[in-house]
Amino acid sequence: MVIKGLTWELSVVDVTFASLFPVLGLHEMAKTLCDWKKHEIVDDIDELLLLVRDPRYVCRKCARVAHSDKHLCKAMALPKLKDLELEMLMPAGR
């Protein structure tokens, strides 16, 4: 990739959301999203956006979603979209 005369070699690396926090100047909160206060949502919106991006889990208690189960108090894996489409086409009991 060349930008304004600079050249970078891009490589594939395994990056987790938590590993991005120090780079982006964010801190990883010890508590779950379920415990965030209203002012924390506003104050830490950048961190929140990282945590809920590409949600894979939902909290059974409050229905919040997150990319990682460790950010929810009663996490349950979300079904894959493909699985949901199949269920809609072929309802149970048929």
Phi and psi restraints in degrees (range 20) as a CNS / XPLOR table:
assign (resid 1 and name C) (resid 2 and name N)
       (resid 2 and name CA) (resid 2 and name C) 1.0 -121.8 20.0 2
assign (resid 2 and name N) (resid 2 and name CA)
       (resid 2 and name C) (resid 3 and name N) 1.0 125.9 20.0 2
assign (resid 2 and name C) (resid 3 and name N)
       (resid 3 and name CA) (resid 3 and name C) 1.0 -132.2 20.0 2
assign (resid 3 and name N) (resid 3 and name CA)
       (resid 3 and name C) (resid 4 and name N) 1.0 119.1 20.0 2
assign (resid 3 and name C) (resid 4 and name N)
       (resid 4 and name CA) (resid 4 and name C) 1.0 47.7 20.0 2
assign (resid 4 and name N) (resid 4 and name CA)
       (resid 4 and name C) (resid 5 and name N) 1.0 46.3 20.0 2
assign (resid 4 and name C) (resid 5 and name N)
       (resid 5 and name CA) (resid 5 and name C) 1.0 84.2 20.0 2
assign (resid 5 and name N) (resid 5 and name CA)
       (resid 5 and name C) (resid 6 and name N) 1.0 -4.2 20.0 2
assign (resid 5 and name C) (resid 6 and name N)
       (resid 6 and name CA) (resid 6 and name C) 1.0 -97.6 20.0 2
assign (resid 6 and name N) (resid 6 and name CA)
       (resid 6 and name C) (resid 7 and name N) 1.0 143.6 20.0 2
assign (resid 6 and name C) (resid 7 and name N)
       (resid 7 and name CA) (resid 7 and name C) 1.0 -119.5 20.0 2
assign (resid 7 and name N) (resid 7 and name CA)
       (resid 7 and name C) (resid 8 and name N) 1.0 132.9 20.0 2
assign (resid 7 and name C) (resid 8 and name N)
       (resid 8 and name CA) (resid 8 and name C) 1.0 -122.7 20.0 2
assign (resid 8 and name N) (resid 8 and name CA)
       (resid 8 and name C) (resid 9 and name N) 1.0 142.8 20.0 2
assign (resid 8 and name C) (resid 9 and name N)
       (resid 9 and name CA) (resid 9 and name C) 1.0 -98.0 20.0 2
assign (resid 9 and name N) (resid 9 and name CA)
       (resid 9 and name C) (resid 10 and name N) 1.0 120.7 20.0 2
assign (resid 9 and name C) (resid 10 and name N)
       (resid 10 and name CA) (resid 10 and name C) 1.0 -92.1 20.0 2
assign (resid 10 and name N) (resid 10 and name CA)
       (resid 10 and name C) (resid 11 and name N) 1.0 136.1 20.0 2
assign (resid 10 and name C) (resid 11 and name N)
       (resid 11 and name CA) (resid 11 and name C) 1.0 -133.0 20.0 2
assign (resid 11 and name N) (resid 11 and name CA)
       (resid 11 and name C) (resid 12 and name N) 1.0 156.9 20.0 2
assign (resid 11 and name C) (resid 12 and name N)
       (resid 12 and name CA) (resid 12 and name C) 1.0 -85.7 20.0 2
assign (resid 12 and name N) (resid 12 and name CA)
       (resid 12 and name C) (resid 13 and name N) 1.0 127.9 20.0 2
assign (resid 12 and name C) (resid 13 and name N)
       (resid 13 and name CA) (resid 13 and name C) 1.0 -132.0 20.0 2
assign (resid 13 and name N) (resid 13 and name CA)
       (resid 13 and name C) (resid 14 and name N) 1.0 155.8 20.0 2
assign (resid 13 and name C) (resid 14 and name N)
       (resid 14 and name CA) (resid 14 and name C) 1.0 -86.5 20.0 2
assign (resid 14 and name N) (resid 14 and name CA)
       (resid 14 and name C) (resid 15 and name N) 1.0 109.2 20.0 2
assign (resid 14 and name C) (resid 15 and name N)
       (resid 15 and name CA) (resid 15 and name C) 1.0 -118.0 20.0 2
assign (resid 15 and name N) (resid 15 and name CA)
       (resid 15 and name C) (resid 16 and name N) 1.0 126.9 20.0 2
assign (resid 15 and name C) (resid 16 and name N)
       (resid 16 and name CA) (resid 16 and name C) 1.0 -101.5 20.0 2
assign (resid 16 and name N) (resid 16 and name CA)
       (resid 16 and name C) (resid 17 and name N) 1.0 159.8 20.0 2
assign (resid 16 and name C) (resid 17 and name N)
       (resid 17 and name CA) (resid 17 and name C) 1.0 -60.5 20.0 2
assign (resid 17 and name N) (resid 17 and name CA)
       (resid 17 and name C) (resid 18 and name N) 1.0 -40.3 20.0 2
assign (resid 17 and name C) (resid 18 and name N)
       (resid 18 and name CA) (resid 18 and name C) 1.0 -62.4 20.0 2
assign (resid 18 and name N) (resid 18 and name CA)
       (resid 18 and name C) (resid 19 and name N) 1.0 -33.8 20.0 2
assign (resid 18 and name C) (resid 19 and name N)
       (resid 19 and name CA) (resid 19 and name C) 1.0 -71.3 20.0 2
assign (resid 19 and name N) (resid 19 and name CA)
       (resid 19 and name C) (resid 20 and name N) 1.0 -17.9 20.0 2
assign (resid 19 and name C) (resid 20 and name N)
       (resid 20 and name CA) (resid 20 and name C) 1.0 -82.5 20.0 2
assign (resid 20 and name N) (resid 20 and name CA)
       (resid 20 and name C) (resid 21 and name N) 1.0 -19.6 20.0 2
assign (resid 20 and name C) (resid 21 and name N)
       (resid 21 and name CA) (resid 21 and name C) 1.0 -55.7 20.0 2
assign (resid 21 and name N) (resid 21 and name CA)
       (resid 21 and name C) (resid 22 and name N) 1.0 -51.7 20.0 2
assign (resid 21 and name C) (resid 22 and name N)
       (resid 22 and name CA) (resid 22 and name C) 1.0 -62.7 20.0 2
assign (resid 22 and name N) (resid 22 and name CA)
       (resid 22 and name C) (resid 23 and name N) 1.0 -37.3 20.0 2
assign (resid 22 and name C) (resid 23 and name N)
       (resid 23 and name CA) (resid 23 and name C) 1.0 -63.6 20.0 2
assign (resid 23 and name N) (resid 23 and name CA)
       (resid 23 and name C) (resid 24 and name N) 1.0 -39.5 20.0 2
assign (resid 23 and name C) (resid 24 and name N)
       (resid 24 and name CA) (resid 24 and name C) 1.0 -89.3 20.0 2
assign (resid 24 and name N) (resid 24 and name CA)
       (resid 24 and name C) (resid 25 and name N) 1.0 2.2 20.0 2
assign (resid 24 and name C) (resid 25 and name N)
       (resid 25 and name CA) (resid 25 and name C) 1.0 76.5 20.0 2
assign (resid 25 and name N) (resid 25 and name CA)
       (resid 25 and name C) (resid 26 and name N) 1.0 22.7 20.0 2
assign (resid 25 and name C) (resid 26 and name N)
       (resid 26 and name CA) (resid 26 and name C) 1.0 -105.0 20.0 2
assign (resid 26 and name N) (resid 26 and name CA)
       (resid 26 and name C) (resid 27 and name N) 1.0 161.7 20.0 2
assign (resid 26 and name C) (resid 27 and name N)
       (resid 27 and name CA) (resid 27 and name C) 1.0 -115.8 20.0 2
assign (resid 27 and name N) (resid 27 and name CA)
       (resid 27 and name C) (resid 28 and name N) 1.0 147.9 20.0 2
assign (resid 27 and name C) (resid 28 and name N)
       (resid 28 and name CA) (resid 28 and name C) 1.0 -87.9 20.0 2
assign (resid 28 and name N) (resid 28 and name CA)
       (resid 28 and name C) (resid 29 and name N) 1.0 119.5 20.0 2
assign (resid 28 and name C) (resid 29 and name N)
       (resid 29 and name CA) (resid 29 and name C) 1.0 -76.9 20.0 2
assign (resid 29 and name N) (resid 29 and name CA)
       (resid 29 and name C) (resid 30 and name N) 1.0 141.8 20.0 2
assign (resid 29 and name C) (resid 30 and name N)
       (resid 30 and name CA) (resid 30 and name C) 1.0 -73.6 20.0 2
assign (resid 30 and name N) (resid 30 and name CA)
       (resid 30 and name C) (resid 31 and name N) 1.0 -28.3 20.0 2
assign (resid 30 and name C) (resid 31 and name N)
       (resid 31 and name CA) (resid 31 and name C) 1.0 -89.6 20.0 2
assign (resid 31 and name N) (resid 31 and name CA)
       (resid 31 and name C) (resid 32 and name N) 1.0 165.9 20.0 2
assign (resid 31 and name C) (resid 32 and name N)
       (resid 32 and name CA) (resid 32 and name C) 1.0 -80.7 20.0 2
assign (resid 32 and name N) (resid 32 and name CA)
       (resid 32 and name C) (resid 33 and name N) 1.0 163.9 20.0 2
assign (resid 32 and name C) (resid 33 and name N)
       (resid 33 and name CA) (resid 33 and name C) 1.0 -59.6 20.0 2
assign (resid 33 and name N) (resid 33 and name CA)
       (resid 33 and name C) (resid 34 and name N) 1.0 -29.8 20.0 2
assign (resid 33 and name C) (resid 34 and name N)
       (resid 34 and name CA) (resid 34 and name C) 1.0 -60.9 20.0 2
assign (resid 34 and name N) (resid 34 and name CA)
       (resid 34 and name C) (resid 35 and name N) 1.0 -25.6 20.0 2
assign (resid 34 and name C) (resid 35 and name N)
       (resid 35 and name CA) (resid 35 and name C) 1.0 -96.7 20.0 2
assign (resid 35 and name N) (resid 35 and name CA)
       (resid 35 and name C) (resid 36 and name N) 1.0 -3.6 20.0 2
assign (resid 35 and name C) (resid 36 and name N)
       (resid 36 and name CA) (resid 36 and name C) 1.0 -64.1 20.0 2
assign (resid 36 and name N) (resid 36 and name CA)
       (resid 36 and name C) (resid 37 and name N) 1.0 140.6 20.0 2
assign (resid 36 and name C) (resid 37 and name N)
       (resid 37 and name CA) (resid 37 and name C) 1.0 -87.7 20.0 2
assign (resid 37 and name N) (resid 37 and name CA)
       (resid 37 and name C) (resid 38 and name N) 1.0 162.1 20.0 2
assign (resid 37 and name C) (resid 38 and name N)
       (resid 38 and name CA) (resid 38 and name C) 1.0 -56.3 20.0 2
assign (resid 38 and name N) (resid 38 and name CA)
       (resid 38 and name C) (resid 39 and name N) 1.0 -43.1 20.0 2
assign (resid 38 and name C) (resid 39 and name N)
       (resid 39 and name CA) (resid 39 and name C) 1.0 -68.5 20.0 2
assign (resid 39 and name N) (resid 39 and name CA)
       (resid 39 and name C) (resid 40 and name N) 1.0 -28.3 20.0 2
assign (resid 39 and name C) (resid 40 and name N)
       (resid 40 and name CA) (resid 40 and name C) 1.0 -69.6 20.0 2
assign (resid 40 and name N) (resid 40 and name CA)
       (resid 40 and name C) (resid 41 and name N) 1.0 -34.8 20.0 2
assign (resid 40 and name C) (resid 41 and name N)
       (resid 41 and name CA) (resid 41 and name C) 1.0 -62.5 20.0 2
assign (resid 41 and name N) (resid 41 and name CA)
       (resid 41 and name C) (resid 42 and name N) 1.0 -44.8 20.0 2
assign (resid 41 and name C) (resid 42 and name N)
       (resid 42 and name CA) (resid 42 and name C) 1.0 -69.8 20.0 2
assign (resid 42 and name N) (resid 42 and name CA)
       (resid 42 and name C) (resid 43 and name N) 1.0 -46.2 20.0 2
assign (resid 42 and name C) (resid 43 and name N)
       (resid 43 and name CA) (resid 43 and name C) 1.0 -68.6 20.0 2
assign (resid 43 and name N) (resid 43 and name CA)
       (resid 43 and name C) (resid 44 and name N) 1.0 -33.0 20.0 2
assign (resid 43 and name C) (resid 44 and name N)
       (resid 44 and name CA) (resid 44 and name C) 1.0 -115.9 20.0 2
assign (resid 44 and name N) (resid 44 and name CA)
       (resid 44 and name C) (resid 45 and name N) 1.0 40.1 20.0 2
assign (resid 44 and name C) (resid 45 and name N)
       (resid 45 and name CA) (resid 45 and name C) 1.0 -60.9 20.0 2
assign (resid 45 and name N) (resid 45 and name CA)
       (resid 45 and name C) (resid 46 and name N) 1.0 -35.4 20.0 2
assign (resid 45 and name C) (resid 46 and name N)
       (resid 46 and name CA) (resid 46 and name C) 1.0 -64.0 20.0 2
assign (resid 46 and name N) (resid 46 and name CA)
       (resid 46 and name C) (resid 47 and name N) 1.0 -41.9 20.0 2
assign (resid 46 and name C) (resid 47 and name N)
       (resid 47 and name CA) (resid 47 and name C) 1.0 -65.9 20.0 2
assign (resid 47 and name N) (resid 47 and name CA)
       (resid 47 and name C) (resid 48 and name N) 1.0 -42.5 20.0 2
assign (resid 47 and name C) (resid 48 and name N)
       (resid 48 and name CA) (resid 48 and name C) 1.0 -59.2 20.0 2
assign (resid 48 and name N) (resid 48 and name CA)
       (resid 48 and name C) (resid 49 and name N) 1.0 -43.4 20.0 2
assign (resid 48 and name C) (resid 49 and name N)
       (resid 49 and name CA) (resid 49 and name C) 1.0 -61.2 20.0 2
assign (resid 49 and name N) (resid 49 and name CA)
       (resid 49 and name C) (resid 50 and name N) 1.0 -36.8 20.0 2
assign (resid 49 and name C) (resid 50 and name N)
       (resid 50 and name CA) (resid 50 and name C) 1.0 -66.9 20.0 2
assign (resid 50 and name N) (resid 50 and name CA)
       (resid 50 and name C) (resid 51 and name N) 1.0 -39.3 20.0 2
assign (resid 50 and name C) (resid 51 and name N)
       (resid 51 and name CA) (resid 51 and name C) 1.0 -71.5 20.0 2
assign (resid 51 and name N) (resid 51 and name CA)
       (resid 51 and name C) (resid 52 and name N) 1.0 -31.8 20.0 2
assign (resid 51 and name C) (resid 52 and name N)
       (resid 52 and name CA) (resid 52 and name C) 1.0 -99.8 20.0 2
assign (resid 52 and name N) (resid 52 and name CA)
       (resid 52 and name C) (resid 53 and name N) 1.0 -0.7 20.0 2
assign (resid 52 and name C) (resid 53 and name N)
       (resid 53 and name CA) (resid 53 and name C) 1.0 -66.2 20.0 2
assign (resid 53 and name N) (resid 53 and name CA)
       (resid 53 and name C) (resid 54 and name N) 1.0 136.3 20.0 2
assign (resid 53 and name C) (resid 54 and name N)
       (resid 54 and name CA) (resid 54 and name C) 1.0 51.0 20.0 2
assign (resid 54 and name N) (resid 54 and name CA)
       (resid 54 and name C) (resid 55 and name N) 1.0 62.7 20.0 2
assign (resid 54 and name C) (resid 55 and name N)
       (resid 55 and name CA) (resid 55 and name C) 1.0 -62.2 20.0 2
assign (resid 55 and name N) (resid 55 and name CA)
       (resid 55 and name C) (resid 56 and name N) 1.0 135.9 20.0 2
assign (resid 55 and name C) (resid 56 and name N)
       (resid 56 and name CA) (resid 56 and name C) 1.0 -123.0 20.0 2
assign (resid 56 and name N) (resid 56 and name CA)
       (resid 56 and name C) (resid 57 and name N) 1.0 -10.3 20.0 2
assign (resid 56 and name C) (resid 57 and name N)
       (resid 57 and name CA) (resid 57 and name C) 1.0 -135.0 20.0 2
assign (resid 57 and name N) (resid 57 and name CA)
       (resid 57 and name C) (resid 58 and name N) 1.0 151.8 20.0 2
assign (resid 57 and name C) (resid 58 and name N)
       (resid 58 and name CA) (resid 58 and name C) 1.0 -128.7 20.0 2
assign (resid 58 and name N) (resid 58 and name CA)
       (resid 58 and name C) (resid 59 and name N) 1.0 145.8 20.0 2
assign (resid 58 and name C) (resid 59 and name N)
       (resid 59 and name CA) (resid 59 and name C) 1.0 -84.1 20.0 2
assign (resid 59 and name N) (resid 59 and name CA)
       (resid 59 and name C) (resid 60 and name N) 1.0 127.5 20.0 2
assign (resid 59 and name C) (resid 60 and name N)
       (resid 60 and name CA) (resid 60 and name C) 1.0 -70.9 20.0 2
assign (resid 60 and name N) (resid 60 and name CA)
       (resid 60 and name C) (resid 61 and name N) 1.0 -17.9 20.0 2
assign (resid 60 and name C) (resid 61 and name N)
       (resid 61 and name CA) (resid 61 and name C) 1.0 -85.3 20.0 2
assign (resid 61 and name N) (resid 61 and name CA)
       (resid 61 and name C) (resid 62 and name N) 1.0 -45.4 20.0 2
assign (resid 61 and name C) (resid 62 and name N)
       (resid 62 and name CA) (resid 62 and name C) 1.0 -126.9 20.0 2
assign (resid 62 and name N) (resid 62 and name CA)
       (resid 62 and name C) (resid 63 and name N) 1.0 -1.0 20.0 2
assign (resid 62 and name C) (resid 63 and name N)
       (resid 63 and name CA) (resid 63 and name C) 1.0 70.3 20.0 2
assign (resid 63 and name N) (resid 63 and name CA)
       (resid 63 and name C) (resid 64 and name N) 1.0 15.0 20.0 2
assign (resid 63 and name C) (resid 64 and name N)
       (resid 64 and name CA) (resid 64 and name C) 1.0 -72.6 20.0 2
assign (resid 64 and name N) (resid 64 and name CA)
       (resid 64 and name C) (resid 65 and name N) 1.0 154.6 20.0 2
assign (resid 64 and name C) (resid 65 and name N)
       (resid 65 and name CA) (resid 65 and name C) 1.0 -120.3 20.0 2
assign (resid 65 and name N) (resid 65 and name CA)
       (resid 65 and name C) (resid 66 and name N) 1.0 155.6 20.0 2
assign (resid 65 and name C) (resid 66 and name N)
       (resid 66 and name CA) (resid 66 and name C) 1.0 -155.5 20.0 2
assign (resid 66 and name N) (resid 66 and name CA)
       (resid 66 and name C) (resid 67 and name N) 1.0 161.9 20.0 2
assign (resid 66 and name C) (resid 67 and name N)
       (resid 67 and name CA) (resid 67 and name C) 1.0 -73.5 20.0 2
assign (resid 67 and name N) (resid 67 and name CA)
       (resid 67 and name C) (resid 68 and name N) 1.0 -34.5 20.0 2
assign (resid 67 and name C) (resid 68 and name N)
       (resid 68 and name CA) (resid 68 and name C) 1.0 -117.2 20.0 2
assign (resid 68 and name N) (resid 68 and name CA)
       (resid 68 and name C) (resid 69 and name N) 1.0 142.5 20.0 2
assign (resid 68 and name C) (resid 69 and name N)
       (resid 69 and name CA) (resid 69 and name C) 1.0 -67.9 20.0 2
assign (resid 69 and name N) (resid 69 and name CA)
       (resid 69 and name C) (resid 70 and name N) 1.0 -21.4 20.0 2
assign (resid 69 and name C) (resid 70 and name N)
       (resid 70 and name CA) (resid 70 and name C) 1.0 -70.9 20.0 2
assign (resid 70 and name N) (resid 70 and name CA)
       (resid 70 and name C) (resid 71 and name N) 1.0 -10.0 20.0 2
assign (resid 70 and name C) (resid 71 and name N)
       (resid 71 and name CA) (resid 71 and name C) 1.0 -96.1 20.0 2
assign (resid 71 and name N) (resid 71 and name CA)
       (resid 71 and name C) (resid 72 and name N) 1.0 4.6 20.0 2
assign (resid 71 and name C) (resid 72 and name N)
       (resid 72 and name CA) (resid 72 and name C) 1.0 -126.7 20.0 2
assign (resid 72 and name N) (resid 72 and name CA)
       (resid 72 and name C) (resid 73 and name N) 1.0 146.4 20.0 2
assign (resid 72 and name C) (resid 73 and name N)
       (resid 73 and name CA) (resid 73 and name C) 1.0 -78.2 20.0 2
assign (resid 73 and name N) (resid 73 and name CA)
       (resid 73 and name C) (resid 74 and name N) 1.0 -34.4 20.0 2
assign (resid 73 and name C) (resid 74 and name N)
       (resid 74 and name CA) (resid 74 and name C) 1.0 -130.6 20.0 2
assign (resid 74 and name N) (resid 74 and name CA)
       (resid 74 and name C) (resid 75 and name N) 1.0 66.3 20.0 2
assign (resid 74 and name C) (resid 75 and name N)
       (resid 75 and name CA) (resid 75 and name C) 1.0 -70.3 20.0 2
assign (resid 75 and name N) (resid 75 and name CA)
       (resid 75 and name C) (resid 76 and name N) 1.0 143.2 20.0 2
assign (resid 75 and name C) (resid 76 and name N)
       (resid 76 and name CA) (resid 76 and name C) 1.0 -139.3 20.0 2
assign (resid 76 and name N) (resid 76 and name CA)
       (resid 76 and name C) (resid 77 and name N) 1.0 134.0 20.0 2
assign (resid 76 and name C) (resid 77 and name N)
       (resid 77 and name CA) (resid 77 and name C) 1.0 -63.9 20.0 2
assign (resid 77 and name N) (resid 77 and name CA)
       (resid 77 and name C) (resid 78 and name N) 1.0 135.9 20.0 2
assign (resid 77 and name C) (resid 78 and name N)
       (resid 78 and name CA) (resid 78 and name C) 1.0 -77.2 20.0 2
assign (resid 78 and name N) (resid 78 and name CA)
       (resid 78 and name C) (resid 79 and name N) 1.0 141.7 20.0 2
assign (resid 78 and name C) (resid 79 and name N)
       (resid 79 and name CA) (resid 79 and name C) 1.0 -68.3 20.0 2
assign (resid 79 and name N) (resid 79 and name CA)
       (resid 79 and name C) (resid 80 and name N) 1.0 150.0 20.0 2
assign (resid 79 and name C) (resid 80 and name N)
       (resid 80 and name CA) (resid 80 and name C) 1.0 -67.1 20.0 2
assign (resid 80 and name N) (resid 80 and name CA)
       (resid 80 and name C) (resid 81 and name N) 1.0 148.2 20.0 2
assign (resid 80 and name C) (resid 81 and name N)
       (resid 81 and name CA) (resid 81 and name C) 1.0 -57.6 20.0 2
assign (resid 81 and name N) (resid 81 and name CA)
       (resid 81 and name C) (resid 82 and name N) 1.0 -38.4 20.0 2
assign (resid 81 and name C) (resid 82 and name N)
       (resid 82 and name CA) (resid 82 and name C) 1.0 -59.9 20.0 2
assign (resid 82 and name N) (resid 82 and name CA)
       (resid 82 and name C) (resid 83 and name N) 1.0 -42.5 20.0 2
assign (resid 82 and name C) (resid 83 and name N)
       (resid 83 and name CA) (resid 83 and name C) 1.0 -64.1 20.0 2
assign (resid 83 and name N) (resid 83 and name CA)
       (resid 83 and name C) (resid 84 and name N) 1.0 -39.9 20.0 2
assign (resid 83 and name C) (resid 84 and name N)
       (resid 84 and name CA) (resid 84 and name C) 1.0 -65.7 20.0 2
assign (resid 84 and name N) (resid 84 and name CA)
       (resid 84 and name C) (resid 85 and name N) 1.0 -40.3 20.0 2
assign (resid 84 and name C) (resid 85 and name N)
       (resid 85 and name CA) (resid 85 and name C) 1.0 -61.8 20.0 2
assign (resid 85 and name N) (resid 85 and name CA)
       (resid 85 and name C) (resid 86 and name N) 1.0 -39.7 20.0 2
assign (resid 85 and name C) (resid 86 and name N)
       (resid 86 and name CA) (resid 86 and name C) 1.0 -64.5 20.0 2
assign (resid 86 and name N) (resid 86 and name CA)
       (resid 86 and name C) (resid 87 and name N) 1.0 -41.9 20.0 2
assign (resid 86 and name C) (resid 87 and name N)
       (resid 87 and name CA) (resid 87 and name C) 1.0 -62.6 20.0 2
assign (resid 87 and name N) (resid 87 and name CA)
       (resid 87 and name C) (resid 88 and name N) 1.0 -37.9 20.0 2
assign (resid 87 and name C) (resid 88 and name N)
       (resid 88 and name CA) (resid 88 and name C) 1.0 -70.0 20.0 2
assign (resid 88 and name N) (resid 88 and name CA)
       (resid 88 and name C) (resid 89 and name N) 1.0 -34.2 20.0 2
assign (resid 88 and name C) (resid 89 and name N)
       (resid 89 and name CA) (resid 89 and name C) 1.0 -76.9 20.0 2
assign (resid 89 and name N) (resid 89 and name CA)
       (resid 89 and name C) (resid 90 and name N) 1.0 -35.6 20.0 2
assign (resid 89 and name C) (resid 90 and name N)
       (resid 90 and name CA) (resid 90 and name C) 1.0 -127.8 20.0 2
assign (resid 90 and name N) (resid 90 and name CA)
       (resid 90 and name C) (resid 91 and name N) 1.0 83.2 20.0 2
assign (resid 90 and name C) (resid 91 and name N)
       (resid 91 and name CA) (resid 91 and name C) 1.0 -58.8 20.0 2
assign (resid 91 and name N) (resid 91 and name CA)
       (resid 91 and name C) (resid 92 and name N) 1.0 152.1 20.0 2
assign (resid 91 and name C) (resid 92 and name N)
       (resid 92 and name CA) (resid 92 and name C) 1.0 -60.7 20.0 2
assign (resid 92 and name N) (resid 92 and name CA)
       (resid 92 and name C) (resid 93 and name N) 1.0 147.2 20.0 2
assign (resid 92 and name C) (resid 93 and name N)
       (resid 93 and name CA) (resid 93 and name C) 1.0 93.0 20.0 2
assign (resid 93 and name N) (resid 93 and name CA)
       (resid 93 and name C) (resid 94 and name N) 1.0 2.3 20.0 2
